[in-house]
Amino acid sequence: MLRTVLVSALAATLIGAPAAQAAPSAPGDLVDYKPVVATAPAKAWKLHYRSTSATGQPNTVSGILLVPHSPWTKGARPLVSYAVGTHGLGDRCAPSTRLTNGSENEVLLMSQALSRGWAVVVTDYEGLGTPGTHTYAVGQSEGRAVLDAARAASNVPEAGLSKTGPVGVFGYSQGGQAAAFAGELQPSYAPDVNLVGVAEGGVPADLNAVLKFNDGGPAFGLVLGAAVGYATAYPELPFTEVLNAKGERAVAKVKEACTVELGAAAPFARLNDFTTVPNVSSDPRWQARLGENLAGKTKPGAPVFLYHASLDELIPLSVGKGLLDRYRALGADVTWQEFPLLEHIGGVSAGGPVAMTWLGTKF
């Protein structure tokens, strides 16, 4: 018996104690984590943590936690749960991967938070970097992944983050949608997360309107990606079974695509080009799920900074203003800023630093 105990102890010493929690059972619990080297000015850990799907099923999501090397001496270190914009659907596109291989295009905005001494946790979202297909553009899934990333970050002992410390959410484009849903879901889904502000820009708040705007447009591949995301999140939706041969080829391509390939996957095509049934998104089952993912139906649990580029060629300004109107009708604490004469990428280039500064006023 003693020999068995000694052998077991020696094996644990040589192999190293596992970083995973023994029996993760709640959203935000760590499944495992390990230190990694990231192309950002910070200590970094790759995370796998528990979260919840759009239909309420437990799942596992990956992400990465970044903590500045410099100590924080003003109480609990603030944490930004950072929601990236469209990265694609292929696992190689996951931000936790791109932050370790030097290809992450949003690292400069993340670094703005790190330079202020804030920790940053970045979710990969459901199915991006983990088994299964990414539930792209599904706000109900994304919002939970963002909130649970904040919970998971505070569960990494070496990070030194407080479970009650201030949390801000930042996101643009797909990340803006994720941030919006994190704000709306927090009061009911994650009341333990001390959410103090949500900075969201270029939000695809109404996907029916975004679909109509982009159907037949140069970046139609994004619409096809969203259709794949919804069919994955909600298996009852008619999609895979109504694809024609052209649609099957396009979907196979989209599932492996990162941002640029996704946007250019089917330029100027229409959804009807890929299905045997016309106007598939008008099916009542589709409309019900799209309705569940209309942002602005629930009052956010924290103040919101909402911004939009006036010439956004992917998500029209009217979609952003519609979200603003819904927030105001709910009595939300919302600050609005429009960036004139800028398109989609220009919107985050100009608005991202402003939004990050606004978050700082909430910490």
Secondary structure as GFF3:
##gff-version 3
##sequence-region A 1 363
A	DSSP	alpha_helix	2	15	.	.	.	ID=ss1
A	DSSP	beta_strand	30	36	.	.	.	ID=ss2
A	DSSP	beta_strand	43	52	.	.	.	ID=ss3
A	DSSP	beta_strand	58	67	.	.	.	ID=ss4
A	DSSP	beta_strand	79	83	.	.	.	ID=ss5
A	DSSP	three_ten_helix	91	93	.	.	.	ID=ss6
A	DSSP	alpha_helix	95	101	.	.	.	ID=ss7
A	DSSP	alpha_helix	107	115	.	.	.	ID=ss8
A	DSSP	beta_strand	119	123	.	.	.	ID=ss9
A	DSSP	alpha_helix	139	153	.	.	.	ID=ss10
A	DSSP	three_ten_helix	157	159	.	.	.	ID=ss11
A	DSSP	beta_strand	167	172	.	.	.	ID=ss12
A	DSSP	alpha_helix	174	189	.	.	.	ID=ss13
A	DSSP	beta_strand	195	201	.	.	.	ID=ss14
A	DSSP	alpha_helix	207	214	.	.	.	ID=ss15
A	DSSP	alpha_helix	220	233	.	.	.	ID=ss16
A	DSSP	three_ten_helix	240	242	.	.	.	ID=ss17
A	DSSP	alpha_helix	245	254	.	.	.	ID=ss18
A	DSSP	alpha_helix	259	263	.	.	.	ID=ss19
A	DSSP	three_ten_helix	271	274	.	.	.	ID=ss20
A	DSSP	three_ten_helix	280	282	.	.	.	ID=ss21
A	DSSP	alpha_helix	284	292	.	.	.	ID=ss22
A	DSSP	beta_strand	304	309	.	.	.	ID=ss23
A	DSSP	alpha_helix	317	330	.	.	.	ID=ss24
A	DSSP	beta_strand	334	339	.	.	.	ID=ss25
A	DSSP	alpha_helix	344	362	.	.	.	ID=ss26
###
